[in-house]
Amino acid sequence: MTARVLRTIFCWGIIVVLPGCGPRPPRQIPPAQTQTQSSAEARAIAPDRLPLDERRHDVYVGSQRCAGCHQQIYEQYTSSHPMARSINLLSPTDAAVSFSTPFQFSEGGREYEVTTDDAGRMFHSESQLDSDGPIYRQRESVEFAIGSGQRGYSFVHSRHGSFYQSPLTWYTGSQKWGLSPGYQPERHPRFGRRMTGDCMFCHAGHLNTDPASDDRFLDPPFHEPSISCERCHGPGHQHVQFHEFGEGGRDEMVNPDRLEPRRRDSVCYQCHLHGKARIVRDGRSSFDFRPGDAVSDIWAVLVENVGPAAGATEFEAVSQPEQMTASVCYQKSGGQLGCISCHSPHGIPAAQQRVAFYRDRCLNCHAAPQKGCSVPLSQRHLDSPEDSCIVCHMPAASASDVPHTAQTDHRILRRYVTSGKPRPRHEPALFQKDDFPLSRAEIQRALGLQLESTAATRTDANAALRLLGPAVDRGVDTAAATAAAWLLLKLGDLETAQRLAERALEQTPADESALEARSIALQQQGQFAEALQMVDRILQDAPWSAVIQSQRADLLASLGRTQEAIAALERSLEIDPTALPQRRRIITLLNASGDAAAAKRHQQTLNRLIKAARSREPSP
């Protein structure tokens, strides 16, 4: 897993772009004194660091094995629950996934096309045209559809053991293709947005991760594609051994309904609680979560607001647990109300049964006459002929940053008043701190990592460094050291940034973020050969990165290896043909090497790209 807090969030494609900042006077962080200590000595002075979770070696058996004894539940789940279709392998025989192909549409001056070949493989393409024809065209195969299809499908293609999102999404409601949510028509990541292990953790049942990095996957990438029985009940090997062979001493299988409320709800929170930032605790991975854990055993979840003033029908697209825990129903239930109070984990009711199903859930607590609805039935029928509680108290309010979709309001408000007054913003704080407590040091670390991911000013950078200081000084925290290195790069303290990146790599040699930070520090100090070694280490595992290929080209050019630099830029432009700086750079190198014809071709493409961009600018 990359060391920095996630810079992109896959929640229907919402993208956070980090602004940079210019050189600033450096804030020195003294080198930690634990670099040469043993790991045992380091842990002795770092009580908040968690030991390696040995449950990473748990044995999973797969949902088909569960079906042998639990056939009825298995059939109900696989036939009706969206989680059972969280990832679909695209193939001609997969009748569960259907959308219109071929399909073409235009957006932001670009043309998009979806096609399938005779073998049933799907291809997405993006091209840009002018009066002379195509300026560029990129076509990629996609292997997986992410989503149950209730709202739509997003698509993924794999490269060198990593997953990347396609810019195209199928929207079920409108029955059409469009740009993925969060992708701006004028500029977006195209086919280059990498999906990290933390992204895939919530969408896949059981991944075959590379032991060196949670962000890379072995072949085949899935032990089980869609959310499986064991994601909510835990690995099944010991359960099978106990019941079939009488081994293991006791049955370790988890029934979430029998857990205390915070651990019961954590089974759902492992994927459905997003927060403003979700920071993996030091020594942990998202893949360490097991049913029965509290969410705070793995993550520090920072939240901000659940939306505008109470009662407004417009609210931010925050996760349902944030809304639910802000509701009066939840707060007065004494922990009794939870996700599975209303949602069946094994299936969803048919459309004709849905109103009655959820009304019964409400009436479990709000039975007449003492707690029944105060609105007369005749009046309720005006709003909902079926007398739906949800229509009034949990309507589908719009979320402006998730186009084509609606989100059910889980605040369970008694009345809606459209005041239009937004709630005041607050600094991020720990989610449900009484139920999911963490030490002050853990909270401080999480706040520092969150602030580093958005730091745009010198003030922000220094504040993040102060928060991260204690974790950095312990000398064993890869994420904190890497984040501090990036902050110091922004502030211009290259030597300290380099030392911190080196320390992070001592703990996690394959960490791409630490490798990149160290390469930039070395490059800016003129140590081009050493910086190139860092970049090449990244590209060994993640060669499909236009940015890293471009960095490699700059380093090769600085070392006088012009032809190799040109090849690296060609590779960068193959991944992202819209990148104008790389296009200008390759023109300069081609002219310097005497290849005027190739330079002219790139210059013509550059001119056409610039002209096309200007033609889309609004008139003054």
N, C-alpha and C positions, 0 to 999 in steps of 0.2 A: 504494500500500500504506500502511496506517495506520502512523504512526511508532512507536507503542508496540509492545513485544513482544506477541504475540497473547494476548488475555485469554480467548479461548475456543478450544478445540481440537476440531476435527472429526475425532475418531477413534471412530466409532460414538457420537457425541453426548456425550462426556465434557465437562462444563462446569466451568470454574473461575470462581468468583465472588469478586471482590475485596472484602475488608472495607475500610471507610473508617477514618479516625482523626480525632479532633478537632483543633482548633487547637493548635499547639505553637509554642514560641519558634523563630523562623526561623534556618536556617543559611544564611548569605549565600554566594552564588556570585558572584564579581566578573564584571562584563560582559566578554565576550571582546573582544579588541582587533582582531579580524579582520573585523568587520562591514562595513567599507567597502573591504576589499581585493578585488582581482579574484579570480575563481575560480582562476586560475593561481597567484597568490600564496598563496592559501589552501592549495592542494594542495602547494605547496613546503614548507610547515611542517607538513603532515599526511601523512607518507609512508605511513601505514597506510590512508589512504582510497584506494579503488580508482577508477580512471578509468571513465568510462561505457563499458559493454560494447557495442561496435559490433555484436556478433553479434545484438543485438535486431532487426536488420534482415535476418537470414537469411531465405531464401525456402524455405517448406515446399511440398511437392508433394502430400501426402496419400497414404494407404495404398493407395488404388485405383491410383495410378500405380506403386507398388511391385509390386502384384499382376501387372502386365503382364509382368514378368520373373521374379517369384518366386511363381508361382501356387500351387505346392504348399505352401510355407511359409505363405503368406497364408491359404489355406483351412484349414490345420491350426490356425493361430492364431485365426482368427475363429470357428471351429466349436467349439473346445475350451478356449480359455484365458479365465479369468475377467476378465483385464484388457481383453479385447476387448469386454466388456460392462460397463465401469466406469460408464458413464452411458447411460441409455436414454431416448429421447424418447418420451413417452407418447402413443400414438395407437392408433386402432382396428386398424391394420394391424400393430402390433408384437406378433407372436405369441410373441416371446422373453420377454416380461414377463407373468406371470400371477399373479393373486391373487384372493381372494374379495371380490366386491362385489355388491350392497351389504353393508355390515357395520356393526354397532353394538356398542359396549361402554362400560362405565362404569369410571371410575378417579378416585379422589380427589374424589368428589362431583361430578364432571363427566361429561357424556355426549359420546361421540365417534361420528362417523359417516363412512363412506366411501361415496361414490356416484359413478356415472358418468352423463352425460347421453346423449342420443340421438346426439350428434356424437362420442362416445367420450372427452370430456374428463372428467378425474377431479377430484372435489372432496372436500376434508377439512373437517370442521366440528367445532367445540367449542361446547358449550352448558352452562349451569348451570341447574338446575331447583330449584324449591321447590314447596310445596303450591299456590301460585297460578299455577304454570306456569313458562315460561322466564324467567330473570333476564336473560340475554343469550344470543345465538347468533352465532357468527362462522363464516363459510364462505368458504374460499379455494380457488381452483383450483390444481392442481399440474401442472407441465409436464414435470418430469424425475424419473426414478427413479435414485438413486445406489446403485451396488452391482451385483455380478454375479448376485445371487440365491442364491449358495451359502449364505450365512447370512441374508440378507434384503435388503430395499430400504429406504432412507430417501428422502425426497421433498423436492423443492425447488420453490418458486414464485418468480417473478421480479417485481420491482417497480422501475420507473424505472432499469433498468440494473444492479440489484443482485439477488443471490440470497438467499433466506431459507429456512430449514429448517422443514418441517412438524413438529409434535410427534408425528406418527404414523409408525410403521414396520411393515413386513410382515416377520414372522419365518418363514423358510422351514421351519426345523426343527419348530416347533409348528404351522405352517400357520394362523397367526392374526395379527391386528393387535394392536398394543399401543403404549404410549408409547415414544418413541425412547429409546435408552440414555442415561442421565444425566439424563433429564427426571423430576423428582420429581412424584408425583401431586398433592401439595398446592400446589406452586408451581413453575412452569417458564416458559421464555420464550415459550411458545405459538407463534404464527406469526411472531414478531419476531426470531428469532435469525439474524443476518446471517452469511452465509458469505463470508469474505474471499477475496481472490485466492490467498492461501497455502493456504486450504482447497481451493479449486477446482483449484489447480495439480496436486495429487496425484490428483484424480479425473477430470480431463478430459484428452483427448488434446492439443488445441490450441485455446486460448481466443482470442477476439477482444476483447482488453482495450482499455479507453479509454486513450489516450496520457497523459491527465492523472492516472490512478489505476489501479493494478493491482486495486483492489477493485471497480471498475465495468466493465461490459461493454457492447459495442456490439451492434447488431442486424444479423445474428443473433449470439448470444453464442459460438457454437462454430464454428470452422473444421472441427474434427473432434471429435465428442463423446467417444468412448471412447479409452483409451490406444492409441496408434497406433505404427506401425513407427518413426516418427521420434523418439519419446520415448526409445528405446533406441539408435538408430543415428545420430541427428542429422538436421538438415534435409537434404532430398534433392535440392535443385535442382542443386547442383554435380555431384553423383553422376550425375544424369540427363544433364546437359550433357556430362560427360566420356565417358560410354559411348555416347550416341546421336549426339553431334556432334563428339566429340574435342576439346571445349573445356575450359578450366579448368586445364590443366597437369598436374593429378594428381587422383586420386580421394580425396575427403575423407570418404567414408562410414566410419563407425566400426563395427568388429566388437568388441564388448565382450570376447569371449573372448581377443582378442589384446592387450588392455591389461595393464599392470602391475596387480598385485592391488588396490591401493587405488583405482585409477581404474576397474578392472573392477567392483568392488563398489559404487563410488559411483553407477553407473548404477541399481542397485537402491535404494541408500540415498537417492537423491533423493526418494523417496516413502515408503520403508518404515522409515527411521530417524527416529524421533520425538524421543526423548530427553525429559528434563524440560523443556527449553526449546530451541527451534531459532531462533537469532537470525540474521537476515539481516545480512551484513556491510555496513558503510557504503559506499554507492555501488553496491550490488548489489540485485537483485530475484531472487526465486525463479525468475522466468521467464528469467533469464540462464543458468541451468544448461544445459550441452550435454554429451552423452555424450563422454567423454574428460576431462572436468573431474574434479578431486577434490572431494569434498563440502565441504572446507574452502575451496575457491575461492569459494564462495557463502555458506556458513553457518558459524557457530560453534555446534556442537551440544553442549549441556551434558547430562550424564547423572548419575544418582545411584546407584541400585542396580539389580540385575537380579532381586531378589526375596529371599525368606527364605533361611535356611541351606541350603547345597548339599544337594540330595536331597529337599527338601520337595516335595510334590505341589501345594501351593498357592503361587502366585507372583503378583506384581503384573502388570498388563496393560501391560508395557513392550513395546517393539517387538522383532521377531525379531532384527535385527542386534545389539542389545544383549545378547540371550541368546546368540546364536551366537558372538560374539567373546569371551564369558566361558567358552566351552567348552574343555575340554582338547584336543579334536579340532582346533579352530581354532588354539589357541595353539601346538600342536606341529607344525602343518602347514607352517610357514614361508611362509605366504601362499597356499598351494595350495588350501586349502579356502575356498570362497566360496559365495555364494547359488546360482550356477549349477552348482556341483558336484552339487547334489541336484535343483534345480528346472530344468526345461526352460523357457526363455523363450518358446517357440513353441507350447506346448501342455501339457496335463496328461494323464496316462494314464487310460484308462477304469477304472471301478471294479474290474472283474475283473482288471485288470493292475497295480493300484496297489501291492500288497504286493511283488510280484516286482520292479517298477520301482525302488522305493526300496531294497529289499534289495540289488539290484545296485549301486546308488550307494554303499551302505555297504561292500560287498565290494570296491570299487575300492581301498580303503585297508585294509580288515580281512579280507583273504582268508585262509582256513585254509591250513596249520595254524598258522603262526607268530602271526598276529594275529586268528585266528578267535574266535568266541564261546566262552567257557569253560563255558557252561551246556550240558549234554547236550541233544541234539535232542529226546529223549522228554520232558524237562522243559519245554523251550521250547514244545512242542506243547500243553502244559496251559494256558499263557497265551495262545497264538495258534496255532490249528490250521494256519494258513498260514505259520507261522514268520516273523512280521513283526518286524523289528528295531525299528520305531517303537513298537510296543505297550509294549516294555520301556524303551526309551531316549529316546523322544520322545513320551510320552503326552499326550493332550489334557487338560490340567489346567484347572480352573475358574478364572475371573477374576471376582471378585465385583463389579467395577464395570462389567462388560459383560454384562448379563443375557441369557439365552436363547442364549448362545454358548459355545463352547469354543475354547481356543487351544493349538495344538501347542507343546510346550516345546522350544525350540531350543537349550537348554543341553546337550543330548546327554549326559545324566548316565549314568555307568556303573551306579550303583545309586541307588534312591530310598529315603531314610530320612525318615519323617515326624517330624522332631524337634519341630516346632511352635514353634521358637525363631526369631523374626524376626532378620534381619540388622540390625546397627546402621546408623542413618542416617548419611549422609555429606554434606558440603557438595557442591553441584554442581561438576563438573569437566569438562574438555574430553574429548570422546569420542575414544579411540584417539589420544592426543596425539602419539605417536611417528609414526604413519602420517599424521595430519592436523594437522600443527603450525600454530600461529598465534603471532603476536608477543604479548608480554606485554600490550601496549596493547590488542590486539584481544580477548584473553581477559578483561581487566579490564572493557572496555566491555560484553562479553556478560554477564558476571556482574552488572554494574550494571543492565542492562536487565532481566535475569531477576528480580533482587531488587526492582526498582521495580514489577514486575507483581504482586508478592505482598505488598509492604510494608504492614504493619498497625500498626506502632508507630513512635514517634519514633526509636528506635534503628535500626530497619530503614531508615527513610527517610534518616537521616543516613549510614548505611553505604552505601546505594545512591548518594547524592550524591557521596560520596568516590570511589567507583569510577568514576562517570561524569564526574568533574571534568575530567580531561585531555581526554576526547573533546569535552566541552562547550567547553572553552577554545579548541579549534581553530577553532570557529565555523562549521564547514561540515557538521556531522553533524546532520541533521534528527531522527533517532530519539533521539539522546542529548539534544539540546536540548529536545525535546518531553517526554521522560521526566522530565528534571530539572524542567521547568515543572510537571508534575503532582505531583511530590514536594513542591515548594515551595508549591503550593496547599494540600496537606495540612498543611504546616507553618506556613502563614499568611503567608508572604512574597509578597504579591500583586504588588508592583512588579517584583521580579526574575522571578517566574513569567511575568508579562506580557512582559517583555523577551525572555526565552528563547523563548516561543511566537512572538513577532514575528520573531525570528531564524530559527526553523524555517520560518516561512512565506515568508521571503525565498528560502530554498532550494527549498521545495516549496509553492507557493501554494495548492494544493487539498487539502493534508493535513488530513483531518477531525479528527484527534486534536489537532493544534496549533490549529486553529480553535476547537475546543471549549474547550481550556485557556485560550486568550486570552479567549474570551467569558466564562468564569467569573471570571477575574481582573478583567476590566473591570466585570462586574456587581457583584462584591463591593466594588469601589471606587466604586460609584454611577454609573458611566458607562454608563447603560442604552442609549442610542442607539447607541453604538459597539459594545456587546456584541450588540445586535440585528443589526447588520450582519454580524457573524461567524456568528451562528446562521442567518441567511438564506442565507449563502454555503454552509453545510453542507446546508441543506434544498434548495438548487437541485439538488444531485446526489444527495442521500439523504433524500427527504421522508418515507420510511416508517419514522420513528423516533419512538416514543411519548415517549421521554425528551427528545429535542431539541424536539419540538413542545411539550412541557410547559415547557421552558426558554424557548421563544419566548413562550408565554403569560405567564409571570412577568415577562418584560421588557416586553411590551406593557402589562400591568397597571401596572407601575411608571411607565410613560410616560403613563398616563391613557387609553390606547386600549382601553377595556373591551370593546367589542363584538368587536374583533379578538382580544383575549385569550380571550374565550369561544369564538370560532370555532376558535382553536388548541387549546384544551382539548377541544372536541368532536372534533377530528381526532385528538388523542392518545388519547381514550377509544374512538374507532373502531378504532384499532390495538390497544389493550389495554384492553378494557372492565373488567378486574379491578383496575385501578389505583385504590386507595382515596384516596391523597393528591390525585390529580387530580380525583377525584369530589368531594371536600370543597372543593377550590379553586373548581370551577365553580359549586357551590352558593352559595358566598360572593359570587362575582361576579354571578351571576344575581339574587340578592336585592338586591345593591347597585344593579343596573341597573333594578330594578323589575319583573323578569319572575318573579313569584312562582310562576306555574304551572309553568314549566320547572324552577325550583329545586325545587319539590315533587316532580316526576317523578324528578329525580336523587337527591333525598333518599330516596325510596322504594326506588330501586335500591340505593343505598348501604346502607340498613337491611337489605335482603334479602341482600346480599353478606356483610355482617357476621354476620348470623344464620346463614347457611349455613356460614360458616367456623367459628363457635363450635360448631355442631352436630357438626362433625367432630373437635373437640378431645377427647382422651381424658379419661375421667372421673377425678377426683382419687382 
